[in-house]
Amino acid sequence: MKLLWTLASASLVLAACGEEQKPYQPPTPKTPASTLFQSERQALDKAKGVEQTTEEHARMLEQKSREQ
């Protein structure tokens, strides 16, 4: 019985001394978010403009083919 109490108290002491690890948090970027992907955003905006022009041209060709 004495051995059981010794083991139980030893396990409680060891459990209380355990260090809780905090979850990993990546470091925050030092560059502002507005300039982070600026070149990619510009390319995307340009692509959207090209898409809009292409759609307008396709509509114009469709209207011409209907008129003839």
C-alpha atoms as a printed R data frame, in Angstrom:
   type eleno elety resid chain resno       x      y       z
1  ATOM     1    CA   MET     A     1   0.000  0.000   0.000
2  ATOM     2    CA   LYS     A     2   2.868  2.309   0.835
3  ATOM     3    CA   LEU     A     3   4.337  1.672  -2.630
4  ATOM     4    CA   LEU     A     4   1.042  2.659  -4.257
5  ATOM     5    CA   TRP     A     5   0.951  5.987  -2.400
6  ATOM     6    CA   THR     A     6   4.584  6.666  -3.268
7  ATOM     7    CA   LEU     A     7   3.985  6.002  -6.963
8  ATOM     8    CA   ALA     A     8   0.804  8.069  -6.972
9  ATOM     9    CA   SER     A     9   2.447 11.058  -5.287
10 ATOM    10    CA   ALA     A    10   5.501 10.809  -7.559
11 ATOM    11    CA   SER     A    11   3.314 10.801 -10.662
12 ATOM    12    CA   LEU     A    12   1.378 13.832  -9.392
13 ATOM    13    CA   VAL     A    13   4.606 15.736  -8.752
14 ATOM    14    CA   LEU     A    14   5.930 14.890 -12.213
15 ATOM    15    CA   ALA     A    15   2.648 15.839 -13.872
16 ATOM    16    CA   ALA     A    16   2.563 19.180 -12.052
17 ATOM    17    CA   CYS     A    17   6.126 19.995 -13.116
18 ATOM    18    CA   GLY     A    18   5.459 19.372 -16.804
19 ATOM    19    CA   GLU     A    19   5.769 22.428 -19.017
20 ATOM    20    CA   GLU     A    20   2.848 23.171 -21.300
21 ATOM    21    CA   GLN     A    21   3.957 23.920 -24.855
22 ATOM    22    CA   LYS     A    22   2.302 26.749 -26.689
23 ATOM    23    CA   PRO     A    23   1.171 26.210 -30.291
24 ATOM    24    CA   TYR     A    24   3.502 27.456 -33.024
25 ATOM    25    CA   GLN     A    25   2.685 30.885 -34.395
26 ATOM    26    CA   PRO     A    26   4.472 31.980 -37.562
27 ATOM    27    CA   PRO     A    27   6.272 35.308 -37.394
28 ATOM    28    CA   THR     A    28   4.365 38.316 -38.640
29 ATOM    29    CA   PRO     A    29   5.608 39.756 -41.930
30 ATOM    30    CA   LYS     A    30   7.556 42.986 -41.706
31 ATOM    31    CA   THR     A    31   6.343 44.322 -45.047
32 ATOM    32    CA   PRO     A    32   2.968 46.061 -45.178
33 ATOM    33    CA   ALA     A    33   0.160 44.000 -46.652
34 ATOM    34    CA   SER     A    34  -0.551 46.583 -49.347
35 ATOM    35    CA   THR     A    35   2.824 46.028 -51.036
36 ATOM    36    CA   LEU     A    36   3.122 42.323 -50.399
37 ATOM    37    CA   PHE     A    37   1.581 41.063 -53.635
38 ATOM    38    CA   GLN     A    38   1.343 44.332 -55.523
39 ATOM    39    CA   SER     A    39   2.799 43.034 -58.796
40 ATOM    40    CA   GLU     A    40   0.455 40.040 -58.779
41 ATOM    41    CA   ARG     A    41  -2.535 42.283 -58.122
42 ATOM    42    CA   GLN     A    42  -1.555 44.564 -60.986
43 ATOM    43    CA   ALA     A    43  -1.267 41.592 -63.343
44 ATOM    44    CA   LEU     A    44  -4.689 40.354 -62.232
45 ATOM    45    CA   ASP     A    45  -6.273 43.773 -62.799
46 ATOM    46    CA   LYS     A    46  -4.709 43.929 -66.247
47 ATOM    47    CA   ALA     A    47  -6.036 40.454 -67.070
48 ATOM    48    CA   LYS     A    48  -9.520 41.501 -65.965
49 ATOM    49    CA   GLY     A    49  -9.316 44.496 -68.292
50 ATOM    50    CA   VAL     A    50  -8.277 42.271 -71.201
51 ATOM    51    CA   GLU     A    51 -11.159 39.914 -70.443
52 ATOM    52    CA   GLN     A    52 -13.623 42.794 -70.463
53 ATOM    53    CA   THR     A    53 -12.288 44.065 -73.802
54 ATOM    54    CA   THR     A    54 -12.506 40.576 -75.301
55 ATOM    55    CA   GLU     A    55 -16.108 40.167 -74.160
56 ATOM    56    CA   GLU     A    56 -17.070 43.546 -75.620
57 ATOM    57    CA   HIS     A    57 -15.449 42.631 -78.931
58 ATOM    58    CA   ALA     A    58 -17.253 39.273 -78.986
59 ATOM    59    CA   ARG     A    59 -20.595 40.998 -78.340
60 ATOM    60    CA   MET     A    60 -19.907 43.486 -81.116
61 ATOM    61    CA   LEU     A    61 -19.087 40.683 -83.587
62 ATOM    62    CA   GLU     A    62 -22.226 38.805 -82.555
63 ATOM    63    CA   GLN     A    63 -24.390 41.875 -83.179
64 ATOM    64    CA   LYS     A    64 -22.827 42.392 -86.615
65 ATOM    65    CA   SER     A    65 -23.479 38.776 -87.567
66 ATOM    66    CA   ARG     A    66 -27.142 39.115 -86.483
67 ATOM    67    CA   GLU     A    67 -27.593 42.269 -88.547
68 ATOM    68    CA   GLN     A    68 -26.390 40.598 -91.736
